[in-house]
Amino acid sequence: MTKILLVEDNEMNRDMLSRRLMRRGYEVDIALDGEQGVSMAKSTAPDLVLMDMSLPIIDGWEATRLLKADEATRAIPIIALTAHAMAGDRERAMESGCDDYDTKPVDFKRLLVKIEQLAGGQEPS
């Protein structure tokens, strides 16, 4: 089963995304801030991280840089999820180490395609 770490501080977004992903057969772990997200990525070794970029404690930009700088978590694909859809935000996400970028509100079908592409071709069980 493909394991996704959802790093999201907004309760509504967290609830909606986690329920929809679990219905699709994914295992979902949840972190509420960037610091917890980095810690959980190291301890649970997810197949993919969905990273909100506007997070408390450590923002998603820095959390991504920390994960990509660590040998143990460097290979985990990270998709930036952000309401920041300004010119340059996609580039900023990619420069921080994200493997892909998607905007909020989330287009779930589009996000699923990105998840399936980045999770090593693994289909949910």
Backbone as CSV, one residue per row, in Angstrom:
resi,resn,N_x,N_y,N_z,CA_x,CA_y,CA_z,C_x,C_y,C_z
1,MET,0.842,-1.178,0.000,0.000,0.000,0.000,0.889,1.243,0.000
2,THR,0.585,2.181,-0.850,1.336,3.428,-0.936,1.017,4.296,0.274
3,LYS,2.089,4.741,0.950,1.929,5.581,2.134,2.240,7.035,1.792
4,ILE,1.285,7.908,2.110,1.432,9.340,1.864,1.483,10.064,3.194
5,LEU,2.443,10.964,3.324,2.491,11.863,4.473,1.888,13.193,4.037
6,LEU,0.783,13.569,4.660,0.110,14.828,4.379,0.514,15.825,5.463
7,VAL,1.232,16.873,5.056,1.662,17.902,5.995,0.782,19.123,5.736
8,GLU,-0.189,19.335,6.623,-1.231,20.346,6.391,-1.749,20.844,7.731
9,ASP,-1.746,22.161,7.931,-2.223,22.714,9.201,-3.700,23.081,9.189
10,ASN,-4.313,23.172,8.017,-5.724,23.531,7.930,-6.590,22.287,8.094
11,GLU,-7.426,22.281,9.138,-8.207,21.097,9.467,-9.140,20.662,8.341
12,MET,-9.807,21.612,7.687,-10.718,21.241,6.600,-9.974,20.612,5.433
13,ASN,-8.861,21.214,5.036,-8.060,20.652,3.937,-7.535,19.272,4.307
14,ARG,-7.047,19.149,5.530,-6.492,17.882,6.019,-7.551,16.781,5.981
15,ASP,-8.729,17.095,6.517,-9.806,16.116,6.595,-10.267,15.692,5.204
16,MET,-10.490,16.673,4.321,-10.982,16.371,2.974,-9.971,15.529,2.195
17,LEU,-8.719,15.967,2.209,-7.704,15.249,1.430,-7.436,13.858,1.986
18,SER,-7.296,13.746,3.289,-6.980,12.433,3.869,-8.115,11.437,3.622
19,ARG,-9.359,11.871,3.790,-10.481,10.952,3.548,-10.541,10.508,2.089
20,ARG,-10.356,11.442,1.173,-10.424,11.093,-0.250,-9.279,10.169,-0.650
21,LEU,-8.090,10.408,-0.115,-6.946,9.536,-0.422,-7.150,8.136,0.164
22,MET,-7.648,8.057,1.390,-7.882,6.740,2.002,-8.948,5.962,1.235
23,ARG,-9.984,6.659,0.759,-11.007,5.978,-0.048,-10.408,5.407,-1.331
24,ARG,-9.343,6.022,-1.823,-8.661,5.544,-3.029,-7.656,4.438,-2.726
25,GLY,-7.502,4.068,-1.452,-6.634,2.955,-1.105,-5.254,3.342,-0.607
26,TYR,-5.022,4.625,-0.387,-3.724,5.061,0.127,-3.731,5.030,1.648
27,GLU,-2.574,4.736,2.233,-2.382,4.896,3.670,-1.937,6.338,3.872
28,VAL,-2.554,7.048,4.815,-2.256,8.462,5.006,-1.829,8.732,6.444
29,ASP,-0.637,9.303,6.604,-0.175,9.825,7.880,-0.301,11.338,7.805
30,ILE,-0.540,11.974,8.954,-0.783,13.413,8.968,0.160,14.116,9.933
31,ALA,0.751,15.197,9.448,1.559,16.086,10.280,0.906,17.467,10.238
32,LEU,0.932,18.172,11.380,0.226,19.444,11.499,1.096,20.669,11.252
33,ASP,2.419,20.474,11.199,3.327,21.592,10.947,4.594,21.056,10.290
34,GLY,5.443,21.972,9.840,6.641,21.564,9.117,7.612,20.757,9.959
35,GLU,7.770,21.137,11.213,8.679,20.404,12.092,8.217,18.961,12.274
36,GLN,6.938,18.773,12.544,6.377,17.431,12.685,6.474,16.674,11.362
37,GLY,6.283,17.363,10.245,6.384,16.725,8.935,7.772,16.176,8.677
38,VAL,8.804,16.949,9.002,10.184,16.493,8.819,10.445,15.279,9.709
39,SER,10.035,15.367,10.959,10.238,14.263,11.900,9.520,12.990,11.443
40,MET,8.266,13.132,11.021,7.499,11.961,10.590,8.043,11.372,9.288
41,ALA,8.518,12.207,8.385,9.093,11.686,7.141,10.304,10.816,7.463
42,LYS,11.087,11.224,8.449,12.269,10.444,8.844,11.878,9.156,9.545
43,SER,10.834,9.190,10.361,10.472,8.006,11.156,9.550,7.030,10.439
44,THR,8.721,7.517,9.499,7.749,6.619,8.855,8.084,6.271,7.414
45,ALA,9.062,6.949,6.820,9.491,6.681,5.438,8.314,6.545,4.469
46,PRO,7.561,7.639,4.266,6.440,7.567,3.324,6.924,7.415,1.889
47,ASP,6.017,6.991,1.015,6.332,6.882,-0.409,6.273,8.244,-1.090
48,LEU,5.553,9.192,-0.463,5.371,10.513,-1.040,4.909,11.468,0.055
49,VAL,5.279,12.748,-0.078,4.839,13.783,0.857,4.020,14.820,0.103
50,LEU,2.856,15.156,0.650,2.075,16.296,0.182,2.342,17.410,1.184
51,MET,3.022,18.469,0.741,3.531,19.503,1.643,2.823,20.829,1.417
52,ASP,2.010,21.232,2.401,1.491,22.599,2.396,2.695,23.512,2.574
53,MET,2.721,24.641,1.916,3.884,25.511,2.007,3.747,26.569,3.095
54,SER,2.529,26.878,3.503,2.298,27.868,4.565,1.986,27.136,5.863
55,LEU,3.041,26.768,6.581,2.903,25.972,7.801,3.488,26.702,8.994
56,PRO,2.974,26.392,10.197,3.596,26.952,11.402,4.901,26.226,11.756
57,ILE,5.650,26.816,12.633,6.931,26.349,13.181,8.021,26.359,12.114
58,ILE,7.948,25.446,11.154,8.839,25.459,9.989,7.929,25.472,8.765
59,ASP,8.080,26.443,7.881,7.199,26.475,6.709,7.562,25.355,5.736
60,GLY,6.694,25.140,4.773,6.889,24.050,3.816,8.134,24.202,2.963
61,TRP,8.520,25.445,2.683,9.721,25.681,1.891,10.941,25.121,2.636
62,GLU,11.066,25.498,3.923,12.214,25.060,4.724,12.136,23.566,5.034
63,ALA,10.938,23.063,5.340,10.776,21.631,5.618,11.227,20.807,4.406
64,THR,10.869,21.263,3.211,11.293,20.565,1.992,12.807,20.590,1.855
65,ARG,13.415,21.760,2.076,14.880,21.854,1.993,15.550,20.900,2.983
66,LEU,14.999,20.811,4.199,15.575,19.908,5.208,15.459,18.447,4.775
67,LEU,14.310,18.073,4.236,14.116,16.682,3.796,15.033,16.341,2.627
68,LYS,15.189,17.264,1.689,16.026,17.003,0.513,17.518,17.052,0.847
69,ALA,17.881,17.681,1.967,19.288,17.748,2.381,19.709,16.515,3.180
70,ASP,18.741,15.721,3.617,19.012,14.556,4.457,19.068,13.298,3.585
71,GLU,20.156,12.578,3.690,20.343,11.340,2.906,19.171,10.369,3.083
72,ALA,18.624,10.291,4.300,17.560,9.334,4.608,16.229,9.679,3.936
73,THR,15.999,10.957,3.645,14.703,11.364,3.097,14.794,12.021,1.724
74,ARG,15.984,12.178,1.207,16.214,12.888,-0.060,15.390,12.334,-1.225
75,ALA,15.225,11.022,-1.291,14.568,10.399,-2.445,13.040,10.406,-2.359
76,ILE,12.486,10.825,-1.231,11.027,10.832,-1.101,10.461,11.973,-1.952
77,PRO,9.577,11.660,-2.902,8.984,12.722,-3.721,8.105,13.640,-2.871
78,ILE,8.173,14.933,-3.152,7.376,15.925,-2.429,6.581,16.742,-3.432
79,ILE,5.268,16.819,-3.197,4.401,17.684,-3.995,4.015,18.867,-3.120
80,ALA,4.354,20.071,-3.578,3.960,21.289,-2.883,2.471,21.517,-3.106
81,LEU,1.752,21.791,-2.025,0.342,22.172,-2.120,0.231,23.570,-1.548
82,THR,-0.222,24.500,-2.362,-0.243,25.872,-1.883,-1.324,26.711,-2.521
83,ALA,-1.819,27.636,-1.741,-2.747,28.633,-2.276,-1.961,29.738,-2.968
84,HIS,-0.644,29.716,-2.812,0.225,30.698,-3.467,0.335,30.337,-4.949
85,ALA,-0.430,30.995,-5.750,-0.413,30.710,-7.187,0.099,31.920,-7.955
86,MET,0.993,32.658,-7.334,1.553,33.840,-7.951,2.672,33.439,-8.915
87,ALA,2.978,34.342,-9.824,4.087,34.097,-10.740,5.348,33.838,-9.926
88,GLY,6.054,32.782,-10.248,7.292,32.457,-9.559,7.141,31.461,-8.426
89,ASP,5.919,31.212,-7.952,5.745,30.290,-6.823,6.076,28.850,-7.200
90,ARG,5.702,28.440,-8.409,6.052,27.088,-8.851,7.572,26.935,-8.884
91,GLU,8.252,27.933,-9.452,9.712,27.883,-9.531,10.328,27.853,-8.134
92,ARG,9.778,28.666,-7.228,10.286,28.682,-5.855,10.128,27.313,-5.195
93,ALA,8.978,26.663,-5.421,8.744,25.330,-4.854,9.750,24.324,-5.423
94,MET,9.973,24.388,-6.715,10.900,23.454,-7.344,12.333,23.715,-6.858
95,GLU,12.693,24.981,-6.697,14.037,25.324,-6.207,14.254,24.859,-4.772
96,SER,13.183,24.827,-3.974,13.329,24.366,-2.592,13.460,22.851,-2.517
97,GLY,13.186,22.165,-3.642,13.366,20.717,-3.686,12.115,19.918,-3.984
98,CYS,10.980,20.594,-4.138,9.744,19.869,-4.451,9.868,19.207,-5.824
99,ASP,9.224,18.055,-5.950,9.242,17.317,-7.208,8.087,17.721,-8.114
100,ASP,7.049,18.315,-7.520,5.929,18.831,-8.297,5.217,19.871,-7.446
101,TYR,4.201,20.477,-8.022,3.542,21.633,-7.423,2.082,21.581,-7.819
102,ASP,1.197,21.839,-6.869,-0.221,21.931,-7.190,-0.833,23.035,-6.335
103,THR,-1.874,23.643,-6.857,-2.490,24.773,-6.178,-3.746,24.340,-5.432
104,LYS,-4.091,25.158,-4.444,-5.349,24.998,-3.718,-6.308,26.065,-4.236
105,PRO,-7.585,25.780,-4.285,-8.179,24.520,-3.883,-7.709,23.378,-4.786
106,VAL,-7.582,22.217,-4.186,-7.017,21.057,-4.868,-7.990,20.510,-5.906
107,ASP,-7.470,20.292,-7.118,-8.188,19.553,-8.153,-7.783,18.099,-7.918
108,PHE,-8.656,17.310,-7.275,-8.274,15.989,-6.793,-7.836,15.053,-7.914
109,LYS,-8.522,15.079,-9.045,-8.135,14.199,-10.156,-6.733,14.534,-10.660
110,ARG,-6.432,15.814,-10.784,-5.105,16.234,-11.230,-4.050,15.821,-10.205
111,LEU,-4.358,16.000,-8.919,-3.424,15.621,-7.869,-3.172,14.118,-7.878
112,LEU,-4.204,13.317,-8.093,-4.027,11.854,-8.143,-3.061,11.444,-9.251
113,VAL,-3.155,12.093,-10.394,-2.243,11.780,-11.500,-0.807,12.052,-11.064
114,LYS,-0.578,13.188,-10.413,0.771,13.535,-9.945,1.259,12.543,-8.894
115,ILE,0.386,12.157,-7.985,0.758,11.187,-6.944,1.161,9.865,-7.595
116,GLU,0.358,9.387,-8.524,0.648,8.104,-9.168,1.954,8.159,-9.963
117,GLN,2.240,9.289,-10.593,3.477,9.430,-11.353,4.691,9.428,-10.433
118,LEU,4.598,10.107,-9.297,5.748,10.274,-8.421,5.946,9.146,-7.412
119,ALA,4.905,8.396,-7.142,5.014,7.329,-6.144,5.605,6.065,-6.761
120,GLY,6.425,6.237,-7.788,7.113,5.103,-8.402,6.223,4.180,-9.184
121,GLY,5.136,4.745,-9.712,4.234,3.928,-10.516,3.381,3.005,-9.676
122,GLN,3.453,3.151,-8.349,2.676,2.279,-7.483,1.224,2.676,-7.541
123,GLU,0.364,1.716,-7.703,-1.060,1.959,-7.642,-1.487,1.672,-6.208
124,PRO,-2.517,2.371,-5.719,-2.995,2.039,-4.382,-3.548,0.630,-4.389
125,SER,-3.447,-0.051,-3.264,-3.936,-1.437,-3.216,-5.398,-1.485,-2.865
